[in-house]
């Protein structure tokens, strides 16, 4: 019986929404209400997709250049001399799938473009038996060429860095480093490297600043003998990084400190999280406007259907059923608007990401276009929030509908 009652109320609500109006303004406001809900949902889907896109792009690019957990010396001037003894212990930790001892060496590069011009760079020395994620698909060249006997050591440059220095594949680039001589002691000098490859991540800060060479060549460049300054760990679950870092600290001892990718990029990730919240709150105001339209629509509909309500009540319809009719009407407006908004939001996000509709200045925003990453999980809470707001907007008009007295409403009919 309860199901039959609900079907009756839903049937009447649907008829009221589709019926021709004596007052055209009610139909117009109804359409505006649907459009308002759809616009709010669509804007929220796109806004959240942009925030997710930036977060995922930055996270993927940054983690491709660094690691999920890094074991560093607490004193930046000190290296890690016993890395060979630490690596086997770190490999046995849960979630750790790869461990690499690397050397980061800040330097400057110069090439044939612009006499006397130099460009800052970070040269990362890597073990030749392990290929970092970001170097597995090079734009040009190959990682194997780093160790190829060509008379000069090999180096792999970021695409923007190669463009700035005028470097092409097989070109010779000058890299500033240290050398120790009996007469002059330790002093700066330029080392010559041959470009073995060019990588491109799409993230400007990495492509314009990073270069890779073999670990041995990086040690020669920094004149640090057999030392490294970081032990990088990659995990099968990046969100297990805090637990792994805690265990790595125990292994590393008092002179070493483990840092997670969350700690390294805390400011960027925090800014993106705040941006997501601000986006949801700001665009959510559109839903409030749509809810106000629904409230106005139902209030006017209650006044228009005054006689119909009285007839239904005189025929035995309960006040609860009358209330449900108008609540169903408001929820139907919300559901239709939400369905349209979700469809438009996800469709536009898909094509905008696929065809890179919104271009950006990579030097300013680090990425050449706005990335869109719509997630189905977001669609669930967005739809739930939109329908809930629409439901709240129905409460007052539905309550007013139940206060109509049949005898008074039909007295002059």
C-alpha beads as a LAMMPS data file, in Angstrom:
LAMMPS data file: protein, C-alpha beads

413 atoms
412 bonds

1 atom types
1 bond types

-500.0 500.0 xlo xhi
-500.0 500.0 ylo yhi
-500.0 500.0 zlo zhi

Masses

1 110.0

Atoms # bond

1 1 1 0.000 0.000 0.000
2 1 1 2.861 2.311 0.814
3 1 1 4.399 1.682 -2.596
4 1 1 1.070 2.361 -4.323
5 1 1 0.710 5.593 -2.369
6 1 1 4.152 6.756 -3.396
7 1 1 3.388 5.937 -7.036
8 1 1 0.224 8.053 -6.844
9 1 1 2.108 11.013 -5.414
10 1 1 4.918 10.690 -7.969
11 1 1 2.364 10.448 -10.798
12 1 1 0.601 13.647 -9.698
13 1 1 3.942 15.446 -9.244
14 1 1 5.031 14.466 -12.757
15 1 1 1.708 15.605 -14.244
16 1 1 1.995 18.970 -12.490
17 1 1 5.479 19.519 -13.894
18 1 1 4.460 18.647 -17.472
19 1 1 1.051 20.381 -17.462
20 1 1 0.456 23.620 -19.349
21 1 1 0.348 26.607 -17.011
22 1 1 -2.194 29.345 -16.707
23 1 1 0.688 31.497 -15.594
24 1 1 3.575 31.162 -18.065
25 1 1 5.992 32.618 -15.546
26 1 1 5.801 29.404 -13.466
27 1 1 6.925 27.299 -16.445
28 1 1 9.754 29.725 -17.116
29 1 1 10.931 29.621 -13.490
30 1 1 10.731 25.814 -13.539
31 1 1 13.007 25.686 -16.581
32 1 1 15.346 28.211 -14.966
33 1 1 15.438 26.024 -11.839
34 1 1 16.479 22.982 -13.871
35 1 1 19.092 25.043 -15.712
36 1 1 20.375 26.449 -12.408
37 1 1 20.845 22.993 -10.897
38 1 1 22.460 21.727 -14.112
39 1 1 24.813 24.727 -14.285
40 1 1 25.868 24.303 -10.665
41 1 1 26.525 20.573 -11.027
42 1 1 28.360 21.035 -14.336
43 1 1 30.541 23.828 -12.939
44 1 1 31.345 21.808 -9.835
45 1 1 32.277 18.705 -11.860
46 1 1 34.565 20.765 -14.116
47 1 1 36.075 22.731 -11.226
48 1 1 36.869 19.602 -9.217
49 1 1 38.183 17.890 -12.372
50 1 1 40.633 20.770 -12.931
51 1 1 41.853 20.615 -9.329
52 1 1 42.265 16.831 -9.553
53 1 1 44.034 17.223 -12.892
54 1 1 46.580 19.692 -11.536
55 1 1 47.168 17.582 -8.429
56 1 1 47.657 14.343 -10.367
57 1 1 49.858 15.967 -13.017
58 1 1 52.094 17.620 -10.441
59 1 1 52.218 14.487 -8.303
60 1 1 53.058 12.245 -11.265
61 1 1 55.733 14.590 -12.604
62 1 1 57.346 15.307 -9.252
63 1 1 57.404 11.671 -8.169
64 1 1 58.873 10.731 -11.537
65 1 1 61.847 12.980 -10.811
66 1 1 62.309 12.171 -7.121
67 1 1 61.090 9.255 -4.990
68 1 1 58.326 8.246 -2.610
69 1 1 60.723 8.203 0.355
70 1 1 64.233 9.698 0.462
71 1 1 66.902 8.989 3.100
72 1 1 69.041 12.134 3.419
73 1 1 71.861 13.375 5.584
74 1 1 70.743 15.840 8.263
75 1 1 73.832 17.922 7.406
76 1 1 73.534 18.873 3.705
77 1 1 77.317 19.099 3.393
78 1 1 77.768 15.483 4.465
79 1 1 77.128 12.642 2.076
80 1 1 76.072 9.058 2.769
81 1 1 79.224 6.978 2.761
82 1 1 77.732 3.616 3.793
83 1 1 74.894 3.446 1.238
84 1 1 75.915 -0.062 0.102
85 1 1 75.299 -1.386 3.624
86 1 1 71.949 0.405 4.011
87 1 1 70.357 -0.601 0.695
88 1 1 69.794 -4.332 1.511
89 1 1 68.119 -3.403 4.828
90 1 1 65.860 -0.837 3.166
91 1 1 64.825 -3.300 0.450
92 1 1 63.412 -5.627 3.101
93 1 1 60.947 -3.000 4.370
94 1 1 57.220 -3.546 3.576
95 1 1 55.943 -1.820 0.394
96 1 1 59.487 -1.021 -0.844
97 1 1 59.920 -2.204 -4.444
98 1 1 63.089 -0.360 -5.426
99 1 1 66.030 1.296 -3.661
100 1 1 68.611 3.497 -5.431
101 1 1 71.600 5.417 -4.099
102 1 1 71.815 8.651 -6.108
103 1 1 73.730 11.901 -6.123
104 1 1 72.159 15.316 -6.736
105 1 1 74.704 17.883 -7.925
106 1 1 73.665 21.521 -8.517
107 1 1 75.563 23.022 -11.437
108 1 1 75.295 25.198 -14.544
109 1 1 75.319 24.206 -18.195
110 1 1 76.466 26.094 -21.247
111 1 1 76.082 25.280 -24.914
112 1 1 76.618 26.842 -28.339
113 1 1 73.594 29.192 -28.072
114 1 1 74.528 32.626 -26.711
115 1 1 78.218 33.079 -26.035
116 1 1 78.911 33.231 -22.314
117 1 1 75.341 32.276 -21.301
118 1 1 74.949 29.629 -18.604
119 1 1 71.823 27.917 -17.314
120 1 1 71.296 26.484 -13.803
121 1 1 70.581 22.778 -13.592
122 1 1 70.421 19.862 -11.194
123 1 1 72.423 16.872 -12.408
124 1 1 71.230 13.605 -10.892
125 1 1 73.642 10.687 -10.878
126 1 1 71.830 7.340 -11.155
127 1 1 72.992 3.697 -11.092
128 1 1 73.148 2.451 -14.670
129 1 1 71.477 -0.838 -13.766
130 1 1 68.305 0.967 -12.629
131 1 1 66.250 3.233 -14.887
132 1 1 64.076 5.922 -13.235
133 1 1 60.404 6.007 -14.176
134 1 1 60.682 9.298 -16.058
135 1 1 63.537 8.008 -18.275
136 1 1 61.792 4.843 -19.485
137 1 1 60.200 6.649 -22.406
138 1 1 62.629 9.262 -23.697
139 1 1 61.728 11.809 -26.316
140 1 1 65.066 11.116 -28.014
141 1 1 68.017 8.793 -27.385
142 1 1 68.263 6.004 -24.794
143 1 1 69.483 5.451 -21.236
144 1 1 71.909 2.800 -22.508
145 1 1 73.850 5.535 -24.328
146 1 1 74.929 6.959 -20.946
147 1 1 77.492 4.170 -20.663
148 1 1 78.381 3.891 -24.338
149 1 1 82.057 4.472 -25.108
150 1 1 81.977 7.592 -27.305
151 1 1 85.015 9.352 -25.848
152 1 1 82.812 11.599 -23.657
153 1 1 80.489 10.690 -20.766
154 1 1 76.776 10.793 -21.558
155 1 1 74.088 13.067 -20.135
156 1 1 70.293 13.176 -20.554
157 1 1 68.691 16.637 -20.573
158 1 1 65.173 17.878 -20.004
159 1 1 63.547 19.069 -23.235
160 1 1 63.296 22.732 -22.141
161 1 1 66.865 22.719 -20.786
162 1 1 68.102 21.261 -24.081
163 1 1 66.244 23.961 -25.996
164 1 1 67.663 26.742 -23.816
165 1 1 71.240 25.545 -24.251
166 1 1 70.764 24.776 -27.938
167 1 1 71.529 21.100 -27.386
168 1 1 70.456 18.294 -29.682
169 1 1 71.025 14.563 -29.530
170 1 1 74.789 13.784 -29.709
171 1 1 75.688 17.453 -29.104
172 1 1 78.449 18.352 -26.638
173 1 1 77.447 20.356 -23.562
174 1 1 79.704 21.965 -20.953
175 1 1 78.868 21.224 -17.314
176 1 1 80.455 23.115 -14.423
177 1 1 82.009 20.910 -11.749
178 1 1 84.893 20.548 -9.328
179 1 1 88.369 19.153 -9.831
180 1 1 91.244 18.581 -7.421
181 1 1 94.805 19.351 -8.554
182 1 1 98.072 19.235 -6.575
183 1 1 98.919 22.876 -7.335
184 1 1 95.537 24.662 -7.272
185 1 1 93.652 22.370 -4.917
186 1 1 89.891 22.040 -5.412
187 1 1 88.563 24.465 -7.991
188 1 1 85.799 24.839 -10.576
189 1 1 86.175 23.629 -14.123
190 1 1 83.995 22.662 -17.067
191 1 1 83.440 19.020 -17.991
192 1 1 82.356 18.042 -21.478
193 1 1 79.415 15.667 -21.888
194 1 1 77.720 14.234 -24.943
195 1 1 73.898 14.417 -25.007
196 1 1 72.732 10.779 -24.879
197 1 1 69.020 11.535 -24.650
198 1 1 66.294 14.112 -24.101
199 1 1 63.297 13.512 -21.805
200 1 1 59.991 15.376 -21.532
201 1 1 57.545 15.097 -18.644
202 1 1 55.289 18.017 -19.600
203 1 1 56.112 19.664 -16.263
204 1 1 58.098 22.827 -16.951
205 1 1 60.069 22.974 -13.698
206 1 1 61.488 19.492 -14.290
207 1 1 62.024 19.737 -18.038
208 1 1 63.888 23.041 -17.648
209 1 1 66.067 22.136 -14.661
210 1 1 66.893 18.417 -14.465
211 1 1 69.632 16.388 -16.163
212 1 1 70.728 12.783 -15.627
213 1 1 74.077 11.054 -15.869
214 1 1 75.684 7.952 -14.414
215 1 1 76.345 7.905 -10.681
216 1 1 80.087 7.626 -11.269
217 1 1 80.152 10.681 -13.540
218 1 1 78.116 12.709 -11.033
219 1 1 80.650 11.816 -8.324
220 1 1 83.471 12.993 -10.574
221 1 1 81.530 16.194 -11.303
222 1 1 81.076 16.942 -7.604
223 1 1 84.516 15.587 -6.600
224 1 1 82.964 13.447 -3.851
225 1 1 84.672 10.109 -4.555
226 1 1 82.320 7.212 -3.714
227 1 1 79.674 9.140 -1.768
228 1 1 75.986 9.716 -2.511
229 1 1 73.681 12.277 -0.910
230 1 1 70.346 10.454 -1.140
231 1 1 68.941 6.934 -1.036
232 1 1 65.630 6.851 -2.861
233 1 1 62.871 4.317 -2.258
234 1 1 59.921 3.622 -4.513
235 1 1 56.849 1.964 -3.037
236 1 1 53.963 -0.123 -4.311
237 1 1 51.640 2.148 -2.319
238 1 1 52.668 5.812 -2.253
239 1 1 50.360 6.496 0.713
240 1 1 52.339 4.035 2.845
241 1 1 55.271 6.486 2.721
242 1 1 54.939 7.715 6.370
243 1 1 55.180 4.169 7.762
244 1 1 58.139 3.329 5.516
245 1 1 59.898 6.584 6.465
246 1 1 59.512 5.753 10.163
247 1 1 61.195 2.374 9.661
248 1 1 63.882 3.886 7.417
249 1 1 64.764 6.378 10.177
250 1 1 65.511 3.473 12.503
251 1 1 67.818 1.910 9.919
252 1 1 69.519 5.175 8.948
253 1 1 70.530 6.133 12.474
254 1 1 70.931 9.588 14.063
255 1 1 72.815 11.217 11.172
256 1 1 70.229 10.413 8.487
257 1 1 66.601 11.479 8.085
258 1 1 63.844 9.997 5.912
259 1 1 61.484 12.374 4.113
260 1 1 58.279 11.378 2.347
261 1 1 56.973 12.827 -0.887
262 1 1 54.162 14.467 1.142
263 1 1 56.738 16.384 3.195
264 1 1 58.812 17.404 0.170
265 1 1 55.816 18.815 -1.705
266 1 1 53.729 19.827 1.313
267 1 1 53.149 23.431 0.231
268 1 1 52.039 22.529 -3.293
269 1 1 49.715 19.745 -2.145
270 1 1 48.242 21.882 0.651
271 1 1 47.563 24.719 -1.804
272 1 1 45.779 22.328 -4.184
273 1 1 43.662 20.885 -1.356
274 1 1 42.642 24.388 -0.267
275 1 1 41.865 25.285 -3.880
276 1 1 39.587 22.238 -4.137
277 1 1 37.693 23.303 -1.009
278 1 1 37.359 26.920 -2.182
279 1 1 36.155 25.712 -5.604
280 1 1 33.489 23.500 -4.027
281 1 1 32.258 26.275 -1.703
282 1 1 32.264 29.009 -4.359
283 1 1 30.547 27.009 -7.073
284 1 1 28.200 25.551 -4.456
285 1 1 26.617 28.993 -4.191
286 1 1 25.139 28.373 -7.639
287 1 1 23.223 25.483 -6.102
288 1 1 21.772 27.826 -3.481
289 1 1 20.492 30.115 -6.226
290 1 1 18.974 27.089 -7.968
291 1 1 17.375 26.016 -4.673
292 1 1 15.851 29.464 -4.290
293 1 1 14.357 29.136 -7.785
294 1 1 12.881 25.751 -6.822
295 1 1 11.354 27.266 -3.676
296 1 1 9.790 30.125 -5.671
297 1 1 8.511 27.704 -8.327
298 1 1 6.813 25.470 -5.771
299 1 1 5.337 28.412 -3.859
300 1 1 3.742 29.725 -7.037
301 1 1 2.609 26.220 -8.005
302 1 1 0.917 25.758 -4.619
303 1 1 -1.024 28.985 -5.181
304 1 1 -1.949 27.942 -8.732
305 1 1 -3.009 24.436 -7.690
306 1 1 -5.011 25.643 -4.680
307 1 1 -8.291 24.229 -6.063
308 1 1 -6.681 20.912 -7.157
309 1 1 -5.243 20.398 -3.691
310 1 1 -8.641 21.064 -2.120
311 1 1 -10.314 18.544 -4.479
312 1 1 -7.702 15.884 -3.703
313 1 1 -8.110 16.417 0.036
314 1 1 -11.909 16.314 -0.201
315 1 1 -11.602 12.984 -2.082
316 1 1 -9.588 11.474 0.762
317 1 1 -5.991 12.416 0.029
318 1 1 -4.035 12.759 3.259
319 1 1 -2.003 15.826 4.144
320 1 1 1.131 13.659 4.064
321 1 1 0.374 12.746 0.448
322 1 1 -0.187 16.384 -0.519
323 1 1 3.133 17.273 1.090
324 1 1 4.885 14.453 -0.762
325 1 1 3.512 15.602 -4.135
326 1 1 5.313 18.945 -3.901
327 1 1 8.388 17.412 -2.358
328 1 1 8.571 15.014 -5.307
329 1 1 8.222 17.947 -7.692
330 1 1 11.231 19.742 -6.197
331 1 1 13.305 16.564 -6.084
332 1 1 12.405 15.785 -9.731
333 1 1 13.652 19.225 -10.742
334 1 1 16.866 18.511 -8.837
335 1 1 17.293 15.035 -10.363
336 1 1 16.725 16.233 -13.931
337 1 1 19.081 19.189 -13.469
338 1 1 21.690 16.981 -11.803
339 1 1 21.554 14.403 -14.615
340 1 1 21.998 17.119 -17.243
341 1 1 24.803 18.771 -15.260
342 1 1 26.713 15.516 -14.723
343 1 1 26.419 14.600 -18.401
344 1 1 27.651 17.997 -19.583
345 1 1 30.354 18.244 -16.910
346 1 1 31.933 14.860 -17.578
347 1 1 31.604 15.196 -21.363
348 1 1 33.235 18.641 -21.467
349 1 1 35.971 17.540 -19.038
350 1 1 36.782 14.504 -21.181
351 1 1 37.117 16.431 -24.435
352 1 1 38.872 19.412 -22.818
353 1 1 41.539 17.079 -21.431
354 1 1 41.855 14.976 -24.575
355 1 1 42.212 17.902 -26.987
356 1 1 43.918 20.366 -24.576
357 1 1 41.309 23.082 -25.056
358 1 1 42.676 25.439 -22.401
359 1 1 46.310 26.381 -23.112
360 1 1 48.638 27.799 -20.445
361 1 1 52.004 29.497 -20.291
362 1 1 54.225 26.641 -19.068
363 1 1 56.809 29.045 -17.633
364 1 1 54.154 30.463 -15.306
365 1 1 51.944 27.450 -14.553
366 1 1 54.518 24.631 -15.061
367 1 1 52.136 22.760 -17.396
368 1 1 51.296 23.697 -21.025
369 1 1 47.534 23.159 -20.712
370 1 1 44.830 22.797 -18.073
371 1 1 44.528 19.096 -17.162
372 1 1 41.051 17.715 -16.422
373 1 1 40.663 14.567 -14.323
374 1 1 36.987 13.915 -13.521
375 1 1 36.484 11.066 -11.033
376 1 1 33.268 9.097 -10.717
377 1 1 33.562 9.289 -6.916
378 1 1 33.176 13.067 -7.092
379 1 1 30.064 12.678 -9.215
380 1 1 28.380 10.711 -6.419
381 1 1 28.787 13.353 -3.715
382 1 1 28.098 16.219 -6.124
383 1 1 24.834 14.581 -7.228
384 1 1 23.910 13.774 -3.628
385 1 1 24.571 17.365 -2.522
386 1 1 22.578 18.861 -5.425
387 1 1 19.553 16.621 -4.833
388 1 1 19.704 17.203 -1.074
389 1 1 19.705 20.997 -1.546
390 1 1 16.764 20.639 -3.936
391 1 1 14.945 18.547 -1.322
392 1 1 15.524 21.150 1.405
393 1 1 14.029 23.810 -0.880
394 1 1 10.765 21.824 -1.075
395 1 1 10.062 21.656 2.660
396 1 1 8.480 25.084 3.177
397 1 1 6.216 25.091 0.053
398 1 1 5.156 21.465 0.731
399 1 1 4.240 22.360 4.292
400 1 1 2.172 25.326 3.102
401 1 1 0.305 23.048 0.696
402 1 1 -0.934 20.911 3.592
403 1 1 -2.415 23.963 5.358
404 1 1 -5.007 24.583 2.674
405 1 1 -8.575 24.142 3.970
406 1 1 -10.712 22.333 1.327
407 1 1 -13.952 24.092 2.304
408 1 1 -12.389 27.553 2.057
409 1 1 -10.664 26.785 -1.242
410 1 1 -13.856 25.424 -2.881
411 1 1 -16.317 27.964 -1.420
412 1 1 -16.291 30.277 -4.432
413 1 1 -15.722 27.631 -7.119

Bonds

1 1 1 2
2 1 2 3
3 1 3 4
4 1 4 5
5 1 5 6
6 1 6 7
7 1 7 8
8 1 8 9
9 1 9 10
10 1 10 11
11 1 11 12
12 1 12 13
13 1 13 14
14 1 14 15
15 1 15 16
16 1 16 17
17 1 17 18
18 1 18 19
19 1 19 20
20 1 20 21
21 1 21 22
22 1 22 23
23 1 23 24
24 1 24 25
25 1 25 26
26 1 26 27
27 1 27 28
28 1 28 29
29 1 29 30
30 1 30 31
31 1 31 32
32 1 32 33
33 1 33 34
34 1 34 35
35 1 35 36
36 1 36 37
37 1 37 38
38 1 38 39
39 1 39 40
40 1 40 41
41 1 41 42
42 1 42 43
43 1 43 44
44 1 44 45
45 1 45 46
46 1 46 47
47 1 47 48
48 1 48 49
49 1 49 50
50 1 50 51
51 1 51 52
52 1 52 53
53 1 53 54
54 1 54 55
55 1 55 56
56 1 56 57
57 1 57 58
58 1 58 59
59 1 59 60
60 1 60 61
61 1 61 62
62 1 62 63
63 1 63 64
64 1 64 65
65 1 65 66
66 1 66 67
67 1 67 68
68 1 68 69
69 1 69 70
70 1 70 71
71 1 71 72
72 1 72 73
73 1 73 74
74 1 74 75
75 1 75 76
76 1 76 77
77 1 77 78
78 1 78 79
79 1 79 80
80 1 80 81
81 1 81 82
82 1 82 83
83 1 83 84
84 1 84 85
85 1 85 86
86 1 86 87
87 1 87 88
88 1 88 89
89 1 89 90
90 1 90 91
91 1 91 92
92 1 92 93
93 1 93 94
94 1 94 95
95 1 95 96
96 1 96 97
97 1 97 98
98 1 98 99
99 1 99 100
100 1 100 101
101 1 101 102
102 1 102 103
103 1 103 104
104 1 104 105
105 1 105 106
106 1 106 107
107 1 107 108
108 1 108 109
109 1 109 110
110 1 110 111
111 1 111 112
112 1 112 113
113 1 113 114
114 1 114 115
115 1 115 116
116 1 116 117
117 1 117 118
118 1 118 119
119 1 119 120
120 1 120 121
121 1 121 122
122 1 122 123
123 1 123 124
124 1 124 125
125 1 125 126
126 1 126 127
127 1 127 128
128 1 128 129
129 1 129 130
130 1 130 131
131 1 131 132
132 1 132 133
133 1 133 134
134 1 134 135
135 1 135 136
136 1 136 137
137 1 137 138
138 1 138 139
139 1 139 140
140 1 140 141
141 1 141 142
142 1 142 143
143 1 143 144
144 1 144 145
145 1 145 146
146 1 146 147
147 1 147 148
148 1 148 149
149 1 149 150
150 1 150 151
151 1 151 152
152 1 152 153
153 1 153 154
154 1 154 155
155 1 155 156
156 1 156 157
157 1 157 158
158 1 158 159
159 1 159 160
160 1 160 161
161 1 161 162
162 1 162 163
163 1 163 164
164 1 164 165
165 1 165 166
166 1 166 167
167 1 167 168
168 1 168 169
169 1 169 170
170 1 170 171
171 1 171 172
172 1 172 173
173 1 173 174
174 1 174 175
175 1 175 176
176 1 176 177
177 1 177 178
178 1 178 179
179 1 179 180
180 1 180 181
181 1 181 182
182 1 182 183
183 1 183 184
184 1 184 185
185 1 185 186
186 1 186 187
187 1 187 188
188 1 188 189
189 1 189 190
190 1 190 191
191 1 191 192
192 1 192 193
193 1 193 194
194 1 194 195
195 1 195 196
196 1 196 197
197 1 197 198
198 1 198 199
199 1 199 200
200 1 200 201
201 1 201 202
202 1 202 203
203 1 203 204
204 1 204 205
205 1 205 206
206 1 206 207
207 1 207 208
208 1 208 209
209 1 209 210
210 1 210 211
211 1 211 212
212 1 212 213
213 1 213 214
214 1 214 215
215 1 215 216
216 1 216 217
217 1 217 218
218 1 218 219
219 1 219 220
220 1 220 221
221 1 221 222
222 1 222 223
223 1 223 224
224 1 224 225
225 1 225 226
226 1 226 227
227 1 227 228
228 1 228 229
229 1 229 230
230 1 230 231
231 1 231 232
232 1 232 233
233 1 233 234
234 1 234 235
235 1 235 236
236 1 236 237
237 1 237 238
238 1 238 239
239 1 239 240
240 1 240 241
241 1 241 242
242 1 242 243
243 1 243 244
244 1 244 245
245 1 245 246
246 1 246 247
247 1 247 248
248 1 248 249
249 1 249 250
250 1 250 251
251 1 251 252
252 1 252 253
253 1 253 254
254 1 254 255
255 1 255 256
256 1 256 257
257 1 257 258
258 1 258 259
259 1 259 260
260 1 260 261
261 1 261 262
262 1 262 263
263 1 263 264
264 1 264 265
265 1 265 266
266 1 266 267
267 1 267 268
268 1 268 269
269 1 269 270
270 1 270 271
271 1 271 272
272 1 272 273
273 1 273 274
274 1 274 275
275 1 275 276
276 1 276 277
277 1 277 278
278 1 278 279
279 1 279 280
280 1 280 281
281 1 281 282
282 1 282 283
283 1 283 284
284 1 284 285
285 1 285 286
286 1 286 287
287 1 287 288
288 1 288 289
289 1 289 290
290 1 290 291
291 1 291 292
292 1 292 293
293 1 293 294
294 1 294 295
295 1 295 296
296 1 296 297
297 1 297 298
298 1 298 299
299 1 299 300
300 1 300 301
301 1 301 302
302 1 302 303
303 1 303 304
304 1 304 305
305 1 305 306
306 1 306 307
307 1 307 308
308 1 308 309
309 1 309 310
310 1 310 311
311 1 311 312
312 1 312 313
313 1 313 314
314 1 314 315
315 1 315 316
316 1 316 317
317 1 317 318
318 1 318 319
319 1 319 320
320 1 320 321
321 1 321 322
322 1 322 323
323 1 323 324
324 1 324 325
325 1 325 326
326 1 326 327
327 1 327 328
328 1 328 329
329 1 329 330
330 1 330 331
331 1 331 332
332 1 332 333
333 1 333 334
334 1 334 335
335 1 335 336
336 1 336 337
337 1 337 338
338 1 338 339
339 1 339 340
340 1 340 341
341 1 341 342
342 1 342 343
343 1 343 344
344 1 344 345
345 1 345 346
346 1 346 347
347 1 347 348
348 1 348 349
349 1 349 350
350 1 350 351
351 1 351 352
352 1 352 353
353 1 353 354
354 1 354 355
355 1 355 356
356 1 356 357
357 1 357 358
358 1 358 359
359 1 359 360
360 1 360 361
361 1 361 362
362 1 362 363
363 1 363 364
364 1 364 365
365 1 365 366
366 1 366 367
367 1 367 368
368 1 368 369
369 1 369 370
370 1 370 371
371 1 371 372
372 1 372 373
373 1 373 374
374 1 374 375
375 1 375 376
376 1 376 377
377 1 377 378
378 1 378 379
379 1 379 380
380 1 380 381
381 1 381 382
382 1 382 383
383 1 383 384
384 1 384 385
385 1 385 386
386 1 386 387
387 1 387 388
388 1 388 389
389 1 389 390
390 1 390 391
391 1 391 392
392 1 392 393
393 1 393 394
394 1 394 395
395 1 395 396
396 1 396 397
397 1 397 398
398 1 398 399
399 1 399 400
400 1 400 401
401 1 401 402
402 1 402 403
403 1 403 404
404 1 404 405
405 1 405 406
406 1 406 407
407 1 407 408
408 1 408 409
409 1 409 410
410 1 410 411
411 1 411 412
412 1 412 413
